[in-house]
Amino acid sequence: MQQSSHDSGGVFSLDSETELLAKTVISAAIEVHRTLGPGFLESVYEAALCAELNHRNIPHVCQAVYPVLYKGKTIGEHRLDIVVDHKIIIELKAVEKLSPVHSAQLLSYLKATEMRLGLLMNFNDETLKAGLKRIVL
């Protein structure tokens, strides 16, 4: 798993509750990947992960809608794949390889929502761990 931190203050730690939640979410995603394997569309993995999060009683919203602000004015909206307990953004991919633009996209989502942890998950890797990246603000 790759980890990336972006913070002008240099402090990248999260509270223990968020860390525990992240571990539980990653465990759920690993279960989905072990069960389905690579090769499906992102929408299939999203539906399966939402079902697994439901099964584990983890509060989340699939396709969460957030406003896009520009200089304090709402100019549109964007949909986040999954938001867990208003603390973690999960961005799902089913691509050959994660690229820097995927990380930049998740970083933008974190900044826009003022959440601190994002999990970028590529279900098209041989193992989920190989396709998992944490981004902490």
N, C-alpha and C positions, 0 to 999 in steps of 0.2 A: 504494500500500500504506500502510495506517495502522499506526502503531506506538504502543504504549502501554507505559509502564513503571511498575511499582509496587515501590517499595523504600524503606524507611524510612531507609536509609543513603545514598540518593542515587546509588549506583553501579549503572549499568545495562548495563555492558559484559559481553560473553560472551567465552569463550576462542576463539581462532581456529579450533580444530577444530570447535566447535559452530556457529560462523558459517558455515564452509564446508559443513558438513552441512546446515544450514538452506537455503543457496543451492541445494544439490543436490536437496533435497526439494521446494523451490519450483519448480525446473526440471522435476522429474518431474510435479508437479501441473499445471503449465502445459501440458505435453505431453498429459496426460489431458483437460484442458479443451479444447485445440485439436482433439483427436481426436473427442471426444464432443459438445462444445458444451453449452449449458444445456438444462434441461428434464427431466432424469432424476431419479429418487429418490436420496437420499443413499447408500443401500446400493449403487447401481450405481457411483457415484463412488468409494466406499470400496473396492469390489472392484477397480476399474480402477487406483486409486492403489496398492493393495497389489501388484497384478500388475506395475506399472511399477517400484515399489521393488524387487521381486524381480529384475526384468530388469536393474536397475542395481546389483544386489548390495548394497543398503543394508539393514543389519539393522533389523528392525522387528517389531512384534507388532500384529496387527489384533484389535480387540475385547479389549484387554488388561484384565484384571480386577484391581482394586485395592481394598483394604479401606477402609471409611469408619470413621474413629475418632472417638469422642466422649469427651473427657476420658480418653484413653489406652485406651479399651475399644472393640473392634470391634463396631459396631452394624449393619453391613451391608457391601455391596460396590457398586462402580460400575464400569461398563465405559467405557473410553476408546476412541474410534474407532481411533486408531493411535498407538503410541508408537515413536519412532525411536531406536534405540541407547540406550535408557534416558536420553535427554537431551531429547527434543522431544516434546511432546504435540500431535497434530494433531486438531482438532475440525472435522469436516466438516458443512457445511450445504448445503441446496439450497432456499433461501427467497428471497422477493422482495427482502428487504433485511435486513441484519444489524441486530440491536437490541442495546441495552446488556445485556440479560439473557444474550445469547450470550457476550459478553466476560466477564461476571461468572461464568458457568458455567466457562469455561476458567480464569479466575483461581483459582477454588475448586479445580479439578483440580490446578493447579500447586502451590498451597499444600499440598494433601493429599498429594501425591507428592514434594514437595520438589524438583521439577524447576524449571528456571529459564526455559525458553523454551516458549511455546505459539504455535501457528499456527492461526488461525481462518480457514477457507477456505469461501467461499460459491461453489459451482459454478453457481449460477443467475444470476450476473452476466454481462454481455456479455463481459468479460475476467476472467480469474482475478485479475489484479493489482487490479482494482477491488473485488473481493470478498475481499481478503486483509488480515488484520490480525495483526501480531506483538504478543505480550504477553510482556514480560520481567520477571522478578522480580529 
